[in-house]
Amino acid sequence: MFNPKRRRRAMRKIVMAIFAILMMVSFGFAENVTFKVNMSYEISQGNLDPAAGYVDIAGSFNGWDGTNHHLTDADADSVWEITIDIPQGDIEFKFRLNGDWETSEFPGGLNRTYTVVAGDQGYDCWYNDFSPTPVVIFKVDMQDQIDQGNFNPATDYVDVAGSFNGWDGTNSHLTPNAYNNAIWEITVDTFSVGSRLEFKFRMNGSWDTAEFPGGSNRTYTVKESVQEYSVYWNDFDYNFAVTFKVNMAYQIKTGSFDPASDYVDIAGSFNGWNGENHHLADADADSVWEITLDSLMAPGDVIEFKFRINGNWDTSEFPGGGPNRTYTVLPGKQEYSVWWNDFDPYFVGSSVHFSVNMKAQILAGGFNPSINDVVKVKGTFDGWSGTELSDADSDSIYDAVIKVPAGLMRYKFVYVDTVGVDITENLPQDREYVVEISEETIEMGTVWFNNVEEMTYGAGNVTFRVDMTVLESLGFYSREQGDSLELRGGINGWGSDEDRTKIDMIRFPGTEIYVLTVPFEGWKGDNFKYKFFLNLHDGHTRSGQDFFEYELPAGSGGGDRCFTWHGLNADTTLNIQTYQDYVAEGVIPENDSVLVHLFIDMTDALTYEADAFDPANDRLFFIWQDSWGAELQGCEGGQLYTADSSKYEYHYTGENNIWECSFYITGPAPHAIMYTARYVKPDGSDVQEEGAGMGYGRYRTQWLKPDNAGQIVKEQILSTVRFSTEGLALEVEPEPFANGLIYTSIEKDYVALPNRIKLEQNYPNPFNPTTQIKFSIPSSDMVYLTIYNMLGQTVSKVTYDNLQVGNYTYIWNGRDMNGSAVASGVYFYELRVGTQFRDTKKMVLLK
C-alpha cells in the first residue's frame, strides 16, 4: 500500500544525503590560512593601542569587509594573527587599523596578493612592510636534504654562521616553519643599512656539514626596512625542470606531419645541437608534443634551440636559416609552450613591436643593466604578467615583437632596479592602443619610460584649486551652513597628516574657489594620487558618507586624480578644477530633460566560466555610480533603482549581443553619466562590472554632448561599451567643455536601416569652420574615421568599438587632436569599417 509519510521520510533522507555531499564538495577546497602581521612599529608610534584598538583583514575573500575577521595578539608579542578558511586560488587583501580604510596599509596603494594552495599555510609580514630599522628574515629550503636522508627535521637543526656573529651559529639556530618543516627560518634585526654580510648555513652546528664544502660563502647587503633572504640548501633547486611543448595541430591538419609515423625532437645549445636522445611525445594525443628536462641546463642559462621533424634540419622550424628560439632558464618548474613555427591558426590579431627608451633611468642610476638587465612590457595581452624586452645593440632602447589579440590593448612598461625591485610606470592611466588585424608588424614607435626624457630632481610648492560653484548651484554645497573643502591624497597621508596646513583648503575671497599650497620634492615623473574632500556640515543628511564627501571625478571615471611632478626647483600652480568635474556649461537646466540611449556589448559576459550572462533569463541594469548625480534623478549611487526597476533596464537590440538602455535625465543635472552595469539572475544573485580599483576607470563615464553652438543636444545616442569584470579601467570618454574643446559627436539618423556600407561626400564643401561627414553601416563593427593633411599626417581620428547598424553623421570642427584650429587647405577623410571596407574622400577648408 502506498504510504505518503514513508515516502516523505525517504525523500528527506535523500535530500539530506545530497546536501551533505554538496557541503563536502563546497568546502572541500577551503584551506586554513594563518595571517600574521607585526604591529610593533605602529604600537611604538601610538597609531595602535593594543588595549583599545584592533587590527582586521579585508579582502576579496570576505567582500572587503573585515568586520568578522579581527586579528588578535594573545601572547602580547606585537604580532597579530588570525586563521581563516579560504578556497584555493588567488586573493587580494589589506590589513587595517580599527576597521578604517583611512588607516589601512599602503593608503591609495596596491593590495597584498597571495595564492592559497592545498593544506594549512601561513602569511607573515609587517604592517605596511615597514620597520624603522632593518629586519632580515633568513630562510633555507631543506627538502632535498630531507629526501636524501641527510637531514631529519625531528632530530637535526640548522644554524647560520657568518661575519655578523663571529662565524659562530650557537645562538643563531633557525626554526622550522609552522606549516612546512622543510623551510627553516630566523629573523635578525641587529643589522645596519648597507652592511655586507658573509655567511653559510650549517646542519647541527658543524662545518663538516655546512653548505658548499670548501666553497665560497654566501653574501648579502642589508637594505632598509623588512626584507627576506630565501634560498635552497647548496642553491640546489630540487624542483627544477623545464617542460618544452610544441603544438603540431596545424601540421597534422595540412599533412606535413603524421603522428603515427613521424616524431618531433629538440636540438639546441644544451645538447650539442643533437636531438637524437631528446624526442618529444604526445601521450594524450592532443597534438601537443612535449619533453621534460631536469639536467643539461641551469637557472640563468640562455639557451638556443629548434624543434625538428624526424631529426632532420631540412624539416626543422623556421626553414632557410631562420632564427633559433631563445629562452632564459628560470629556477623551479617551468614550461615553454609554443606552436610550430610560432603559427597559431586560431589567433586573431597582429604582431606588435614594442619599444621603450631607458636612457633617462640609466643616467639617473635607478636602472643599471650591468646589475639587473630586465625590462618588460605587461598588459592585457599577457594577463599583466610581463613579457621581457631586450637591448641587442646596447643603445638603451629595449624592444620586442609580441603577438597581440585584435581589439583594445592596455599596457605599461616595467624594469627591475638596482636592488631587485620591480618599477612599473606610474602614469595616470594605462597606455592604450586598438590593435587591428594586419599581415605586417604594427610599429608602436619608441616611447620614453614614464614619458620622461631626462630624470631631474627638484623641490617646490604645488598649488591646487577647486571651484565649487556648480556644486553650489545644484544644491549640494553651502558655505553658509559650514561646508568646507580638504585635499586628501598621497601627499598628506589621505588626510591623516597631523599638519592641517597640508589638508585644509582656503576659500579665495569673493569666489567659491578653494586653494591649498603644499610643498613637494621628487624626480621628474613622480606622481601622487589625490581627491578633493567635501566636509559637509553637521546635520547634513549625507555628512560622514564617503560616497558623497570624497569626490568621484567624472574625468577619471570616479578614480583618483593624479599629479605628476616636473622635477624642477620651481613652484607649480594647477589649473582650476571643478568638484566631480562638473562644469557650468554642461548643467541641464531645471525642468529640462535629455533622452539618452546607452549601448553595451555583452559578448564577453556570455563566456564567463562562472555566472555567465544568460540573455534568456537574466535582467541587465544600468547603475548610477555618481552619488550626487544619482540623487538628482531620485536614485541611490551604486544601487539598483527599486522604485521602477524597468526604468534603467537594458533590452536586447537583436544585433550582435548589443543591449540598449534608454531613459530621460531631468534637470537640474550635470552632463556626466558615470555608471556601471549589473545583471541579475533569477535566484537574485548578480554580477557587477568591476573597473580599475580606486584608479582611472574605476567606473565608466560618458558625457551628454553639445552641438556646435555649445548647447546640450536633447536626444543622444552614445558609443557602445563592453561589459567587463576584469578589474581593468572601464571606458572614460573625454569631457567636451573643461578642456576648451568643441566635442565632435556622432548622431544617429532615424531613417531606414542601410543594406550596404557607404561614405558620402562631406557637406558643405568647401567649408568654414565645420562640415558634416555622413556614412552608413549595415552591421555592427569597428569603425575608424581619420582625417589627414596633404602630407599624410593624421589630423584627427575617432574610433568606435562595435558601432551599431545605422546611418551616422560626424561633425568635424576644423581642429586637430590637440584642439588647435588647422590651416586652410586640402584634407582627406578616410572611413574604415572592420577589415571589409576602406574609402577616402577629399575636402577643402577655406577660411
PyMOL commands that set and color helices and strands:
alter all, ss='L'
color gray80, all
select helices_A, chain A and resi 4-27+40-44+60-62+127-129+143-147+163-165+233-235+249-254+269-271+340-342+359-364+380-382+449-451+469-473+490-495+500-502+546-549+554-556+579-581+584-586+604-607+627-632+645-648
alter helices_A, ss='H'
color red, helices_A
select strands_A, chain A and resi 30-38+55-59+70-71+79-87+89-97+100-104+112-116+121-126+135-141+158-162+175-177+180-188+196-203+206-210+218-221+226-232+241-247+264-268+288-293+302-309+312-316+325-328+333-339+349-357+375-379+387-389+397-405+407-416+422-424+431-435+442-448+457-467+484-489+506-507+513-523+527-535+561-564+572-573+577-578+593-601+619-624+651-652+658-666+672-680+686-688+700-703+715-722+746-749+758-759+771-777+781-788+794-803+806-812+825-833+837-845
alter strands_A, ss='S'
color yellow, strands_A
deselect
rebuild
show_as cartoon
